[in-house]
Amino acid sequence: MRYFNDALVWLNDPLNWTNPGGIFARLSEHLRISAAAVLLGCLIAWPLGLWLGHRGRGGDLVVLVSNVTLAIPTLSLLTLISLSAVGFGEAAVILALTVFAIPPLLANAYTGLREVDPEVRDAARGMGLSGWQLLYQVELPLSVPYLAAGFRTAAVQVVATASLAALVAGGGLGQIIAEGFGLGIGVAGGQVVAGGLLVAGLALLVEGVFAVTERLVTPRPLRRARGMRRAGATAANV
């Protein structure tokens, strides 16, 4: 309880927000790193997932990539990349976080394409649409809710994991925690707790924003269908 009270005192100090290396500066670094990693993950995962989903092949590859990626310890990957030619700093952190952003983005892109009703595909082909027209005019718009869900999951995971960036001189909100531990838990325990609260609060904020976004881009019929599937799954489990 003492550390929690110290954290509130630390957060209420305006200088801890505005000083060089303060909360605003670290928050800016955290968001920049996270955004770059998620966007880079989208550039890699979405084209691959959409192409595999459109072809109806590669499901095993998607599962393999997701499992292998999730099995890699975050800290180990950060360390290995930092000791490579990339070096320490933001670049190493972005590359490592991109690896962890790819699985949900890839899996949801693939699933979104495969969930398109086969009858819709047949009707589109019957209208004379080519393979690329079918993908961009029919399959892609219908898979947007799945893409949004994958983006939401990746963003939350990356924002939470980006706190480890401080361990390889990458900055971010994790730097506040690392500096607190450097001063000693007895002296700066409040700073450590405050840093943890900031990271957790940012992750929850990102989750909330993208949960609303996901709902907005999901058409009402699809929302009802998902709700009915969840209700059916719950009843079956009971």
N, C-alpha and C positions, 0 to 999 in steps of 0.2 A: 504493500500500500504506500510505503514511503516513496518508492521509485515512481509510482504513478503520480503522486502529488508533485514530485520533483519534475516529472515530465510536463505537467500542466504549467508549472512555473517557467520552465524552459521555453515552452511554446508561447507563453504570454509575453516573452521578452521581444520587443520589436527588433532589436539588433540581431537576434538570431534569425530573423527573416530577411533582413535587408543587407547585412554585412556581406562582403565578398566571401563566397563559399557558404553563404547562409542558405536558408530553406528555398527561397525563390530561385537562386542560382542552381542548387542541386536538383530542384524540381524540373527546371528547364533542361538540364542535362538528362535526367531520367526520361522525360517525355521524348526528347530528341532521339535517344538511343532506342527506346521502345518502338517509336514510330518507324524509324529506319529499318529495324529488324522485321517488324510485321509487314511492312511494304515490300521488302526484299523477299520475304517468305511468300507473299502473294505472287510476285513476279515469277517465282520458281514453281510453286505448288499449283496454282490455279490453271495455268495452261496445260500442265501435265495431267492434272486430275480431270479437267474437262475433256481433253483428248481421249484419255483412257475410258472415261465414262461414255463418251460418244461412240467409241468403237465397241464398247461392251466387253472389253478385255482388260487384263491387268489388275483384277481385284486382288490377286495374291501378292502382286508387287506393292500395292497400296498398303496392305496389311503388314508386309515385311518391312517397308520403309518406316511405317509408324512405330512398329515394335522395336526395331533396332534403334531408332532415334530416341525413343523414350527410355531405352535401357542405358543410354550413355549418361554417366553422372555429370551434372552441370559443371561442378567445380573442376573436374578433370578436363573437360572439354575447354573450359576457359583457360586453364593452365597450359594445355598443349598448344592452343592457338597463340597464346601470348608468347610462348617460347619459340614459336616459328618465325618466319620472316616477317609476319604481320606485326609482331612486337606488342608491347603493352599499350593500353589505351582504349579509346572508344571503338576503333576498327575491330579489334579482337572481340570485344563484347558484342558488337552488332553481328558479327559472323556466328558467334556461339549461340546467341539468342535466335538467330534466323533458323538454325537447325531445330530448335525447339518449337518454333512457330509453324514449321512445315507440316507435321503430322495432322493436326486438326484441319488445316487449310486443304491439304491434299485429300484427306478422307471425306470431308464434307463436299468438296467439289465433285469427287467421283460419285458419291452417294446421290447427290442432287441430280446428276444426269441419269443415273440408273433408276431413279424413282419416277421419272417421267412416264406417264401412262403409255404403254405400247400402242394403244388405239390412236392416241394423239399423233404419235410418230407416223403410223400408217396413213392417217388422214393427210398429214403434211406431205408425205411422199406422193400420195394420190393426187395432190394439187400440183405436183411437178417440182417441188422444192428439191434442190440439190443437197448433198451432204452438208456443205458449209452453211447453206441457207437454213437447213433444219436446225443446225447447232445454234446459230446466232439469232434466228427469228422465233424459234420454238423452245428448244431445250434450255438454252441459257436463261431466258426470262423466267421460265418455270423453276429453275434451280436457284434463283436469287435468294430465297429464304435459307437454303442450305449454305450458300456462300456466306451469308450474314452470320449464321450460327457458327461456322468455322472461324470467321474473322473475330467474332466475340470471344470464343474460347482461346484463340491464339493471343489476342490482345491482353486478356487477363493473365494468362500464363507468363507472357513476356514481361509485363509490368511487375509482376510479383518476383520473377526470377532476376530482373535487372538490378535488384538490390545487391547482388553478388558482384556487380561491376567494380565496386570499390576495392575488391581484393586484387584486381589487376590494373589498378590506376585508371579505371574507366569512369569514375565519377558517379553521379546519381545520388539518390536519397540514401543509398547504402553507405555512402561516405560519412554521413552523420553518425550512423551506428558504429562504423569502424573507428572514427575519431573518438567516440565515447569510450569504446573498449580500450583504445590506446591510452587514454587518460586514467583508466582504472574504473571498475564498476562501482567502487566505493565513492569515488569522486564524481563521476559523470554517469551514474546509473540512470538518472532522469533523462539525459540526452539519448542514451541507448533506447530507452522505452519510447521516447518521443519519436525517434527515427523509425522504430517499428510501427508506431501508430500512423505515421505519415505514409509509409509504404502500404499498410493494410487499408487505410482510408482511400488512397489513390486506386488500389485494385478494386475496391468495392464501388468507387465512383465509375470506373471504366466499365465494370460489370453492369451497373445500372443503366448507363448511357447506351451501351450496345444492346442490352436486353430490350430497351424501348425501341431502338433502331430496328432490331430484328423483327419485332412485332409490327412495326409500321410497314416494312417491306414485304410482309407475308400477307397475301390476299385473304380475305375473310373465309372463303370456302376451305382454303388450306388450313387455317387456324382451327376451324371446326373439325376437319378430318383428323388433325393431330390430336385434338382434345378427345375425340371419340376413340382413337387408337390407344391413348394413354388410359382412358377409363376402362377400355376392354382389357388392357394388360393388367391393370390394378385388380379388376374383378377376377381375372384368371389366377392371379397370385394368391388372392384371398381364398 
